[in-house]
Amino acid sequence: MTATARPSVQTIVAPGGERLVVLPEADYQALLDAVEAAGDLAAVHTFRARLAAGEEELVPESVVKRIVDGDNKVRVWREHRGLTARAVAQAAGIAPATLSQIESGARKGSVGMLRKVANALAVDLDDIA
């Protein structure tokens, strides 16, 4: 079914008086595909608007690859942002040694502490936890 083609339909009235439409399965599937495509398009428009407003960002493949490969997320984001460990620790209100332990994996860090680090890196907590 193309965007301008109308599906072949049959209208029937159920015993309770409800009007029903019967159409070929291929036309039904085409309608479902069109609804899904419209939803995808709406999501793209929403993302582009959020990106333009500075509410989203594009993340380089190299950053994603490092995270997928198991590099410490805090270190990856800190280096991506071009920040020193000292600057992030200061912005998060923690000792530089504590941040170093988190980045090395020697220390996990509490949720509250990681939230402060995430804020210092301008990322969501989920991005580093």
Buried (B, 14 or more C-beta within 10 A) or exposed (E): BEEEEEEEEEEEEEEEEEEEEEBEEEBBEBEEEEEEEEEEEEEEEEEEEEEEEEEEEEEEEEBEEBBEEEBBBBBBBBBBEEBEBEBBBBBBEBEBEBBBBBBEEEBEBEEEBBBBBBBBBEBEEEBBB
